[in-house]
Each structure stands twice: as structure tokens, then as C-alpha cells.
Amino acid sequence: MERSVRILVQGKVQGVYFRKHTQHQAKLHCLKGWVRNQTDGSVLIEVLGDQLAVGSFIEWCRQGSPAADVQAVQVEDIPPFSASEFEIR
């Protein structure tokens, strides 16, 4: 069963290769979607894939890249969307 979610990650998550690590984790989990920096310093992610893989990916987001300091993660289920890969925007 597939799941689509929007994830907002807050904390020290810009300037620490968070987006690149996020893309790597998404590819490891065979997920599709995108990640981008927000003007408020947070990172926004939309991801689609197998429900268990999405759950594992969300757990990774709670830790983030090695240099990140994740303070909060908000997860919202969203309608399925179309994507052919996982990209950095």
C-alpha cells in the first residue's frame, strides 16, 4: 500500500547537507518526491512510496543528516501525486 506525506523539518537543517542526505535516504527507500529549503530556515519534503518505507523515512527525518540538529518534524498525509524520482528543488 502506498502513502503520500508532506514533512516539515525544523531546526538547524539548512547549510548542513540535509537536502542531499534526504535525497540519498529517499532513493535508498525507493521513494519519489522532492525536498526544498523554506525561507524560514525549515526544510519541506513531499514523498510518495510504500507505506513501510515512508514510515522508515519519516523516522530518519527525526534525526537528519550528521550535522543537522532537528528540533521538530511535522507529518501530514496528502493526496497521491505524480513523480518519477526524488529531486532537490
Backbone bond lengths (Angstrom), bond angles and torsions (degrees), N, CA, C in turn:
res aa  C-N    CA-C-N  psi(-1)  N-CA   C-N-CA  omega(-1)  CA-C   N-CA-C  phi
1 M - - - 1.445 - - 1.534 109.30 -
2 E 1.328 116.04 135.93 1.466 120.16 -178.89 1.525 111.44 -92.37
3 R 1.323 114.18 154.91 1.462 122.14 177.58 1.516 108.25 -138.19
4 S 1.334 115.69 141.29 1.472 122.68 175.86 1.522 107.78 -120.42
5 V 1.320 116.70 131.24 1.460 120.47 -179.86 1.517 111.56 -138.54
6 R 1.318 114.26 154.60 1.467 122.65 169.44 1.524 105.56 -110.06
7 I 1.330 115.53 130.00 1.469 121.56 -177.02 1.527 108.59 -122.53
8 L 1.308 116.28 127.50 1.463 121.94 175.15 1.522 107.26 -110.82
9 V 1.333 116.17 120.33 1.463 121.62 -178.09 1.521 107.85 -111.55
10 Q 1.331 116.09 125.58 1.462 121.44 -178.64 1.519 110.32 -118.76
11 G 1.308 115.41 152.67 1.457 122.85 -179.04 1.520 108.62 131.33
12 K 1.324 115.69 -152.67 1.469 120.06 175.47 1.529 106.39 -87.09
13 V 1.342 115.32 87.39 1.461 120.78 -174.23 1.525 112.91 -127.96
14 Q 1.313 117.07 5.26 1.462 120.78 173.71 1.522 107.98 -116.15
15 G 1.338 115.52 142.41 1.456 120.36 -178.63 1.520 113.21 80.28
16 V 1.346 117.61 13.61 1.465 121.68 -178.72 1.538 110.66 -129.13
17 Y 1.338 115.68 24.89 1.472 122.62 179.94 1.518 112.79 60.50
18 F 1.327 116.99 26.94 1.458 120.86 -179.14 1.524 111.64 -61.76
19 R 1.333 117.20 -44.22 1.470 119.82 -178.24 1.530 111.27 -63.97
20 K 1.320 117.96 -41.50 1.468 120.92 179.88 1.528 110.70 -65.17
21 H 1.319 117.21 -43.70 1.460 120.75 177.21 1.531 110.96 -65.15
22 T 1.330 116.65 -36.83 1.458 120.85 177.88 1.523 110.29 -62.73
23 Q 1.323 116.45 -44.58 1.465 120.36 178.18 1.530 110.11 -60.86
24 H 1.303 117.35 -43.25 1.465 121.37 179.65 1.535 110.64 -61.32
25 Q 1.334 117.24 -45.84 1.466 120.97 179.35 1.530 111.47 -63.80
26 A 1.323 116.36 -40.19 1.466 119.80 178.89 1.521 110.70 -62.29
27 K 1.320 116.24 -42.46 1.471 119.75 179.24 1.526 111.05 -66.51
28 L 1.319 117.77 -38.70 1.463 120.95 176.75 1.526 111.35 -60.07
29 H 1.331 116.05 -34.84 1.467 121.56 -179.21 1.530 112.73 -92.38
30 C 1.340 116.89 6.68 1.480 122.14 -179.95 1.526 112.00 57.98
31 L 1.319 116.64 41.23 1.462 122.46 -179.65 1.522 110.51 -101.49
32 K 1.309 115.50 157.19 1.461 122.23 177.95 1.523 108.64 -121.61
33 G 1.342 115.17 157.03 1.459 119.71 178.34 1.508 111.38 142.35
34 W 1.339 115.73 -143.01 1.457 120.14 -176.32 1.523 111.59 -159.04
35 V 1.337 114.60 164.78 1.456 122.99 175.41 1.526 107.64 -138.77
36 R 1.336 116.79 143.04 1.468 120.33 176.60 1.527 110.46 -152.28
37 N 1.335 114.87 152.72 1.454 121.50 173.74 1.517 109.38 -75.53
38 Q 1.318 116.00 146.07 1.456 122.87 174.97 1.534 108.67 -105.66
39 T 1.322 116.55 156.49 1.464 120.22 -178.01 1.533 112.87 -65.28
40 D 1.329 117.99 -21.21 1.472 120.63 -179.28 1.531 113.02 -86.71
41 G 1.349 117.44 5.10 1.458 121.18 178.60 1.522 114.34 95.26
42 S 1.315 116.95 -4.90 1.463 120.42 177.71 1.524 110.15 -87.96
43 V 1.328 115.87 175.62 1.460 122.62 176.15 1.527 107.75 -124.13
44 L 1.335 115.84 133.17 1.460 122.23 179.57 1.522 108.60 -110.17
45 I 1.329 115.48 135.20 1.459 122.09 -178.38 1.519 108.60 -131.04
46 E 1.324 117.21 137.12 1.462 121.76 166.79 1.514 106.13 -121.57
47 V 1.319 115.98 129.08 1.454 120.88 -174.09 1.527 110.36 -139.12
48 L 1.330 114.05 146.81 1.463 122.30 -177.31 1.518 108.43 -137.06
49 G 1.328 116.36 136.06 1.455 119.63 176.22 1.504 112.11 167.80
50 D 1.320 115.15 -166.76 1.452 122.15 179.01 1.526 110.15 -55.78
51 Q 1.321 116.20 137.09 1.458 121.51 -174.73 1.532 112.68 -55.97
52 L 1.323 117.87 -43.40 1.470 120.55 179.36 1.525 111.40 -67.13
53 A 1.328 116.69 -39.86 1.467 120.75 178.75 1.523 110.69 -64.97
54 V 1.329 116.74 -41.14 1.473 120.31 177.70 1.529 109.67 -62.34
55 G 1.321 117.08 -41.67 1.469 120.36 177.87 1.517 112.37 -60.61
56 S 1.321 116.92 -43.13 1.468 120.93 177.70 1.520 111.24 -64.82
57 F 1.337 116.20 -39.31 1.457 121.67 178.81 1.537 110.39 -63.38
58 I 1.328 116.60 -42.71 1.472 120.43 178.27 1.525 109.74 -60.13
59 E 1.326 117.05 -42.47 1.467 120.03 178.76 1.526 110.60 -62.10
60 W 1.343 117.33 -38.84 1.465 119.61 176.73 1.531 109.99 -62.21
61 C 1.327 117.04 -41.22 1.476 121.03 -179.49 1.521 111.67 -58.11
62 R 1.309 117.94 -29.71 1.471 121.19 -179.69 1.531 111.56 -68.26
63 Q 1.341 117.40 -21.03 1.465 122.59 175.85 1.522 110.97 -101.27
64 G 1.337 115.86 -47.51 1.460 121.16 177.50 1.513 113.48 79.13
65 S 1.318 114.80 -168.05 1.464 121.51 -178.95 1.530 109.43 -68.36
66 P 1.333 117.25 162.74 1.470 119.94 -176.05 1.532 114.48 -54.72
67 A 1.318 118.92 -36.56 1.469 121.23 -177.19 1.534 113.30 -91.41
68 A 1.323 117.07 -3.51 1.472 120.65 -178.20 1.518 111.06 -75.95
69 D 1.326 114.68 156.28 1.466 122.40 171.90 1.522 106.20 -128.96
70 V 1.327 116.52 87.12 1.461 122.10 -176.47 1.521 109.25 -75.41
71 Q 1.328 115.39 124.58 1.460 121.25 -179.86 1.530 112.69 -100.73
72 A 1.351 116.75 -33.13 1.464 120.34 -177.66 1.522 109.27 -155.50
73 V 1.330 115.03 146.68 1.462 122.05 176.27 1.517 107.34 -134.11
74 Q 1.327 115.58 122.70 1.463 121.62 176.88 1.518 108.01 -110.75
75 V 1.321 116.72 131.29 1.460 122.35 -177.86 1.520 108.77 -122.05
76 E 1.328 115.12 131.95 1.468 121.59 -179.97 1.521 108.22 -133.94
77 D 1.331 117.21 126.76 1.459 120.14 173.63 1.520 108.87 -69.96
78 I 1.322 116.11 137.91 1.461 122.22 -179.07 1.526 109.12 -130.26
79 P 1.337 117.55 163.58 1.465 119.69 177.03 1.533 110.64 -63.02
80 P 1.332 117.52 149.54 1.458 120.44 176.93 1.529 110.85 -55.12
81 F 1.314 115.87 148.01 1.458 121.50 179.72 1.518 108.52 -134.68
82 S 1.303 116.25 170.44 1.464 121.41 -177.91 1.520 109.85 -100.97
83 A 1.335 115.70 130.12 1.468 121.84 175.32 1.513 107.49 -155.43
84 S 1.314 116.28 144.47 1.465 120.24 -179.90 1.524 112.81 -100.78
85 E 1.351 116.57 -14.72 1.466 121.64 -179.47 1.517 108.17 -159.57
86 F 1.325 116.90 -174.16 1.464 121.20 174.94 1.518 107.41 -109.97
87 E 1.322 116.25 120.75 1.465 120.04 -174.51 1.518 112.78 -122.08
88 I 1.318 114.48 155.51 1.462 122.41 172.15 1.513 106.67 -93.09
89 R 1.304 116.53 128.18 1.468 120.85 178.92 1.512 110.36 -108.49
